[in-house]
């Protein structure tokens, strides 16, 4: 399922965007959850609990404009697909600091919105690809790469921490951790900053000298001998996603 958030302080425009967006997904038989917010603070509060794949953000809003909101969202999710909507074209240049998918002038044309949503959805699907099949003590379970925050090796078991806080633990096995995580290491979204951990770069809130701070408040250590490699991989990831290094 694709999760999409719309933030606009004008009720009529919020309703119009919601209806058009729902029409787009229904017409393509795509599973979507659409949440609407009339204030940036309400959206930021929701993002503390769970992220969205696509954001439609009005630019002219009280307290915090859409560009500032987009930058805040980028801090917690480098993979977010952000679409700006506004009646004010003069903000276009500033808006691109948040690396948006598009910048749409209101009233938003249906065809233009649908084209932009198609591009955003294609990027989401690219980033969500990959399934990991694991054996738990009582069953086999599939985990989407996109749902994984990080995994760790402990006492001959691998513990997978998922978006939302759920944890899935494998059956006890003598198979080395390096073999368990081979499918992840082969994917550009994942790195191994420590012999006992593999992390999803999309789920990193920030990197410090000695740790990766992950979404949900998890702190993952970086081994001394892997610091340079981890930093280079993280910076390359940020640049690949269109971010900037300051």
matplotlib code that plots the C-alpha trace (Angstrom):
import matplotlib.pyplot as plt

x = [0.0, 1.1, 0.6, 0.0, -0.4, -1.9, -1.3, -3.3, -4.8, -7.7, -10.5, -11.9, -8.5, -7.7, -10.9, -10.2, -6.7, -8.0, -10.7, -8.4, -5.8, -8.3, -9.6, -6.1, -5.4, -8.8, -8.5, -5.3, -6.4, -3.5, -3.9, -3.5, -4.2, -4.7, -4.5, -5.3, -3.9, -4.9, -1.8, 1.9, 2.3, -0.4, 1.5, 4.8, 3.2, 1.9, 5.3, 6.8, 4.7, 4.8, 6.2, 4.3, 5.6, 4.2, 3.5, 1.3, 2.2, 0.7, 3.4, 1.5, 0.4, 0.4, 3.4, 5.4, 5.3, 5.4, 9.0, 10.1, 7.8, 9.4, 12.8, 11.7, 10.4, 13.6, 15.5, 13.5, 13.0, 15.4, 13.2, 10.0, 8.3, 7.3, 4.9, 4.3, 1.0, 0.6, -1.0, 2.3, 4.8, 7.5, 8.4, 9.5, 13.2, 13.2, 11.0, 13.7, 15.9, 13.5, 14.1, 10.4, 8.9, 7.1, 5.8, 2.1, 0.3, -3.3, -5.9, -4.1, -4.9, -6.2, -3.9, -0.8, -1.5, -2.0, 1.3, 3.1, 1.5, 2.6, 6.2, 6.0, 4.5, 7.1, 9.8, 8.1, 7.8, 11.5, 12.4, 10.0, 11.3, 12.8, 11.4, 13.4, 12.1, 13.1, 12.3, 10.9, 10.6, 7.1, 6.7, 8.2, 7.7, 8.3, 9.6, 9.6, 13.0, 11.1, 9.6, 12.9, 14.6, 17.5, 18.5, 20.9, 22.5, 22.2, 22.8, 22.5, 19.3, 18.7, 16.2, 14.5, 13.1, 10.3, 8.6, 6.1, 8.3, 7.4, 10.2, 10.6, 13.1, 14.5, 14.8, 18.1, 20.7, 24.5, 24.4, 26.7, 25.1, 26.9, 25.0, 21.6, 22.0, 23.5, 20.3, 20.3, 24.0, 23.5, 20.9, 22.0, 19.6, 21.5, 24.9, 26.6, 28.2, 29.0, 29.5, 26.2, 24.0, 22.7, 20.7, 18.3, 19.7, 16.1, 15.4, 18.3, 17.4, 21.0, 24.6, 26.9, 30.6, 29.9, 26.3, 23.4, 20.2, 17.3, 13.6, 11.9, 14.8, 17.0, 20.8, 23.1, 26.8, 29.4, 32.5, 35.8, 37.2, 34.0, 33.6, 35.1, 33.2, 29.9, 30.3, 31.1, 28.1, 25.8, 27.0, 26.7, 23.2, 22.2, 23.6, 21.9, 18.6, 19.1, 20.0, 22.8, 25.8, 26.6]
y = [0.0, 3.5, 6.1, 9.6, 12.8, 16.1, 19.3, 22.5, 25.1, 25.9, 23.3, 23.5, 23.1, 20.2, 18.5, 19.0, 17.5, 14.6, 13.8, 14.1, 12.0, 9.3, 9.3, 8.8, 5.7, 4.2, 4.5, 2.5, -0.1, 1.0, 0.4, 3.8, 5.3, 9.1, 11.3, 15.0, 17.7, 21.4, 22.5, 21.6, 20.9, 18.1, 16.5, 16.7, 15.1, 12.2, 11.7, 11.1, 7.9, 6.8, 8.1, 8.5, 7.7, 10.8, 14.3, 17.0, 20.2, 23.7, 26.3, 29.3, 28.2, 29.7, 29.3, 27.2, 27.3, 24.3, 24.7, 24.7, 21.7, 19.9, 20.5, 19.1, 16.0, 15.5, 15.3, 12.2, 10.7, 11.1, 8.9, 11.0, 12.0, 15.7, 17.5, 21.3, 23.0, 26.8, 29.9, 31.7, 30.8, 33.0, 30.3, 27.8, 28.3, 28.1, 25.0, 22.9, 23.0, 20.2, 18.2, 17.9, 15.7, 18.7, 22.2, 22.6, 25.9, 26.1, 25.5, 22.2, 20.7, 17.2, 15.9, 17.6, 16.2, 12.7, 12.9, 14.0, 11.3, 8.7, 9.8, 9.8, 6.3, 4.9, 6.2, 4.7, 1.3, 1.4, 2.0, -0.6, -3.5, -6.6, -9.3, -11.2, -14.6, -15.8, -18.8, -18.0, -20.6, -21.5, -20.4, -18.8, -15.1, -12.5, -9.0, -6.3, -4.5, -1.2, -2.1, -3.0, -0.4, -2.5, -6.1, -7.3, -10.6, -11.9, -15.4, -17.3, -15.4, -12.4, -9.8, -7.7, -4.4, -3.1, 0.2, 0.7, -1.0, -4.7, -7.2, -10.5, -13.0, -16.0, -19.5, -20.2, -21.2, -21.6, -19.8, -16.8, -13.4, -12.5, -15.2, -14.2, -10.6, -11.2, -10.2, -6.9, -6.1, -6.6, -3.8, -0.1, 0.8, -1.2, -1.1, -3.0, -0.4, -3.1, -6.9, -7.4, -4.8, -4.0, -0.8, 0.6, 4.0, 5.2, 4.8, 6.9, 10.1, 11.2, 10.0, 11.0, 10.2, 6.8, 5.9, 5.9, 7.2, 5.4, 6.2, 5.1, 6.2, 3.2, 3.9, 1.6, 1.6, 2.1, -0.1, 1.9, 0.1, 0.7, 4.5, 5.7, 3.2, 4.0, 7.7, 7.4, 5.2, 7.5, 10.6, 8.9, 7.8, 11.4, 12.7, 10.0, 10.9, 14.5, 15.8, 18.2, 18.1, 21.1]
z = [0.0, -0.8, 2.0, 0.8, 2.9, 1.7, 3.7, 2.8, 5.1, 2.7, 3.2, -0.3, -1.9, 0.5, -0.5, -4.2, -4.0, -2.0, -4.5, -7.5, -5.8, -4.9, -8.5, -9.8, -7.6, -8.1, -11.9, -11.8, -9.2, -6.8, -3.1, -1.3, 2.1, 1.9, 5.0, 4.9, 7.2, 7.5, 9.4, 9.0, 12.7, 12.5, 9.6, 11.4, 14.5, 12.3, 10.7, 14.2, 14.3, 10.7, 7.4, 4.1, 0.6, -1.1, 0.2, -1.5, 0.2, -0.2, 0.0, 1.5, 5.0, 8.5, 10.9, 8.6, 4.8, 2.6, 1.6, 5.3, 5.8, 2.9, 4.3, 7.7, 6.0, 4.2, 7.5, 8.5, 5.1, 2.2, 0.0, 0.4, -2.9, -2.4, -4.7, -4.1, -4.9, -4.7, -6.2, -6.0, -8.8, -7.3, -4.8, -7.5, -7.2, -3.4, -3.5, -5.4, -2.3, -1.0, -4.2, -5.2, -7.8, -9.2, -8.5, -9.5, -9.8, -8.5, -9.6, -10.2, -13.6, -13.4, -16.2, -14.7, -11.3, -12.7, -14.6, -11.5, -9.4, -12.0, -11.7, -7.8, -7.8, -10.1, -7.8, -4.8, -6.5, -7.4, -3.8, -2.4, -4.5, -2.9, -0.6, 2.1, 3.0, 6.5, 8.7, 12.2, 15.0, 13.8, 10.2, 7.1, 6.7, 3.9, 4.7, 2.1, 1.9, 2.2, 5.5, 7.2, 9.4, 10.4, 11.5, 14.1, 14.9, 18.5, 19.9, 16.6, 15.6, 13.3, 14.6, 12.0, 13.1, 10.8, 10.2, 13.0, 15.6, 14.9, 15.4, 13.6, 14.9, 12.9, 14.2, 15.9, 13.3, 12.9, 9.5, 9.7, 9.8, 6.6, 4.8, 6.2, 5.0, 1.5, -0.3, 1.6, 1.1, -2.6, -2.6, -2.7, 0.2, 2.8, 4.4, 7.2, 9.6, 12.2, 12.1, 13.9, 12.1, 8.7, 8.2, 5.7, 4.6, 3.8, 7.5, 8.8, 10.7, 11.0, 11.2, 14.0, 14.3, 16.0, 15.3, 12.9, 14.5, 12.9, 12.7, 15.8, 18.0, 17.4, 17.7, 15.7, 16.4, 13.7, 14.0, 14.1, 11.1, 9.1, 9.8, 6.6, 4.4, 6.3, 5.9, 2.2, 1.6, 3.4, 1.6, -1.7, -0.9, 0.0, -3.2, -5.2, -3.7, -4.6, -1.2, -0.3, 2.0, 4.1]

ax = plt.figure().add_subplot(projection="3d")
ax.plot(x, y, z, "-o")
ax.set_aspect("equal")
plt.show()
